[in-house]
Amino acid sequence: MPRFGGAPKCHACEKSVYMAEEVKALGKVWHKTCFKCNGCGKRLESGSESEHDDKPYCKNCYGKRFGPKGIGGGATAGCLQTEEGGATISKFKKYEHLF
């Protein structure tokens, strides 16, 4: 808690934040102009942000940087088909009649 005559400091710029320009998010105090996406610089509103390594991100940048990578990049990547002798063969070939 700030002492008499002081105001809380902005997490981004370390300057005093007064009530009229204050945004509380991620457990910290920010200026409205300092609370922006660490990826694209878009201004954020409290509640519309995602956080990584104590930095705010918009939903788009967070998904692009820290979300799943590509199609089939999860735990099953590479288990559906293989290449043998130049031809792609499904590992589930014996189950094709079920599809």
N, C-alpha and C positions, 0 to 999 in steps of 0.2 A: 504494500500500500504506500503510495507516495506521501511524503511529509507535507506539512502545510505549505501552500504556495506552489506545489509541484503538480504535474499532471502525468499520467502514465505515458510511457514511451512507446512509439510505434515499433512493431517488430521488424519492419522493413528498413526504415530510415533512421530510427533511434531518436527522432525528434518528439517533442511533447504533442500529445493528442488531446484535444479538447472535446467536450461532449457533442458539439454540433457536427464534428467531422469524424466521429468515432465509429468504427465497425469492430464488433467482437466476433471473432471466428477462430476456430482451431485452438481455442483456449488462450488466445492472445488478443492484444489490442492493435488496431491498424488505423491509418488514415483511410478515408474512402478512396483517395487517389492512389494510395500505395497497395491496396488490396486488389491485386491483379494476378492473372495467370502467369506462372513462371515460364510457360512455354510460348504462348502467343502474345501475351501482354494485355489481353482483354480484361476490362474491369469486371470484378466478381461481386456478387452480393452474398451476404452471410447465408449459408445453407445451400448455395449452388456450387460449392467448391468440392474438390477432392484433394486429398493431401498425400504427399510422398516425401519422405526425408524432411519433414517440417516445412515444406514449401507448398503453397496453394497452386492448383491446376484447375482449368475448366474441365468439364466432363469429356470434351473431344480430345484435348491434349493428353489427359490422363489415360484415356483408352488407347490412343495411338502409341504412347510411350511405355505404358506399363500393363496393357491388356494382352489378351491372347495374340500370338503372332501367326498370321496366315491361316490357311485352310489345312486341317489335318496336322497342326503343330502341337497337338495335345499328346496325351498318353498313348493314343493309338496310331501315331504317325508311323508310316512305313509297314504296318502289319496287314494291310488289306491286299497288297499286290507286290509281286516281285518280278524281276526280269531274268529269264533263263534263255540263253541262246538267242538273244535279240528280240524275243517275244515276251510281252507282258502277260503273266499268268496270275490269276487270282488265287490267293491262298484258300479261298472258300469255294473253289471249283466244285468240290464234291457236294456242296449244298445248293448249287445253282437251281436245281429242280424246285426248291422251296420258294424261289423269288418269282 
